[in-house]
């Protein structure tokens, strides 16, 4: 086995120390070998020795290497540590030196795909098309120009430039050979003010033969955009009748075109078709939409017709909720209640559907109904003995659970009830309602997510984790939903496994998405390129990723773990963070965020929150490097002063301010500066740690864990200041630092002792809570034994 294979085997087994030893031996024989130098830089980056790795990679780059293996390695290092712009220059310089090296330029193209650099991708594609004028490379160039033309990162003038360039390359790929190529051509034409040319292409027989859904959608969109209403009507009619596609968008555009045309023949044709198709969901809903274009009275009648047929299906409320706001609420509610024809005890799943839909309309239109919660609970209890649950599989969704969800959100929103629940018992009462439903329906995802959020809100992480794990959230779902469990996890319950398993999806994305992009280019699936690029970008720049990077380092610090591999690259500060998290999935009847915001673990963490803590961690890491410390401290001070930072809790803001003050001590370690740090830290700690509260609250844990973490940062930093190589502090300063550390350590120990007392105090609180809540009207019909189990067995 040659030396290179041995090195890669060591890398693959994560034995980086051994890999570096082999690299050192190779460099001893040939110190100027760029490939082995690049391997060394790559291994250093894997060890998270960022500064050393970037410095070495940059030195190699200045020698302008053209070897593909070397370029690939240093590109990865510079991309991760220095950013896209610097990484892209490597291949561009190499391609100028060797314009006829197809493998090199092809490597450039794939590297740009890996880095998500669309501009670099377009340059590489143009280089391939110019030096090797093949049809495949021309197609890639058209795709790259199209991606730039739809990018937010280019100016309007550049958008026009790249749109024009793409259109001028289209003749070189004629004739169109596949549906994917037809979609690509249509997308390019769509960018230009040539609607007639686009329509002509889309309706050409050669294009229509592909029978492609995306092309069909574009046909309709093109004639709508051109406001050719006769053609819109005819195309939509053909889609629904001749092609027999029950597509709501086609129905909708047909109805809108008929209204615009005001043509008796076409209006009658639409009405006849609506009557024939009134038993299909989209046909019935199209009738409601068409009626809404005419009058409220017509809309009410059409909605009644829809509900009479589809009121037993879960889609009914979702389909009609946008229309009923204009109705007479009392009359509409009386109508839907009339549709519940069978008794609850004998109801089937379909009748459960109509019952729940009716209650959803009550939730939406009768927000002052004081009996709503009690009525929903009573109906739910009756449904438990109905035929609807007979033969239900464990994984089946039981629509009746939405009755409990509505009752819970009604209470959390603070709507009126006949027997008000005291504020201090509200969340536990809601948890008991939701646990009752969860005990009978294991995989009801909304209930589990609500329980995850509410248990976290009261500081009971283990209970939250139990419900979260049952959902088996995986892969991309973690980016969207993990915030329900992991919001401020480092300061509610520092835990490692769920945090890291979620963070790993972003590492997987860095490998898997470029692979898929390469596949769609190679297979000619051009309509998927933009989606894959956007998917990779949204995960790469996900705000949730940034939050988890910060939280991982904080958890490791609090738990006393090694921080190897947890360094946060300051280049992330230039990231435009993407918001992929879903904050509305909890709602079955409304989309308002007020309840979600009210029961979050603190303000919603955003890009400013991430940047503030990246700066804090960087200042701590660079405390002994004056230039860098000063630079990042200045940035953090500006952020704290110029931004409202609504995403920070008060104690988080205090922790950031203390690091700014710590940086000032590092600038000039005097008795006065150390004493000032000691005084300010002690005063704030007294403020945030002063409470004997035994109620349930995430804030109790949050404030104390941040105090402990801040104390750990200060103690470690003061230690490093005392032991700076080549310097000797004044004896009085050292004594002040030692006294300061001793005082802070005593504070941390006191907080831990208070936590033990709190845990003991909650046992009595739990027993009192059970006794109190079991007397509430809303839970009297529930299993009191279950209530006791839920409260007393929670791991607070």
Secondary structure, DSSP 8 states (H G I E B T S, - for coil): --HHHHHHHHHHTT-HHHHHHHHHHHHHH-TT-HHHHHHHHHHHHHTT-HHHHHHHHHHHHHT----HHHHHHHHHHHHHHH-HHHHHHHHHHHHHH-TT-HHHHHHHHHHHHHHT-HHHHHHHHHHHHHHS--HHHHHHHHHHHHHHHT-TTS-HHHHHHHHHHHHHHGGGG-S--SHHHHHHHHHHHHHTT-HHHHHHHHTSHHHHTT--HHHHHHHHHHHHHTT-HHHHHHHHHHHHTTS----HHHHHHHHHHHHHHT-HHHHHHHHHHHHHTTTSHHHHHHHHHHHHTT-HHHHHHHHHHHHHHHTTSTHHHHHHHHHHTTS-HHHHHHHHHHT--S-GGG--HHHHHHHHHHHHHHHHH-TT-TTHHHHHHHHHHHHTTSGGGTT--TTS--TTHHHHHHHHHHHHTT---SS---GGGHHHHHHHHHHHHHTT-TT-HHHHHHHHHHHHHTT-HHHHHHHHHHTT--THHHHHHTHHHHTTGGGTS--SHHHHHHHHHHHHHHHHHHHHHHHHHHHT-GGGHHHHHHHHHHHHTBHHHHHHHHHHHHHHHHHT---TT----GGGGG---B----S-TT-SS---SHHHHHTSSSS---HHHHHHHHHHHHHHHTTT-HHHHHHHHHHHHHHHHHS--TTS-HHHHHHHHHHHHHHHHHHS--HHHHHHHHHHHHHHHHHHH-----S--HHHHHHHHHHHHHHHHHHHHHHHHHT-TT----HHHHHHHHHHHHHHHHHHHHHHHHHHHHHHHHHHHHHHHHHHHTTSGGGTTS-HHHHHHHHHT---
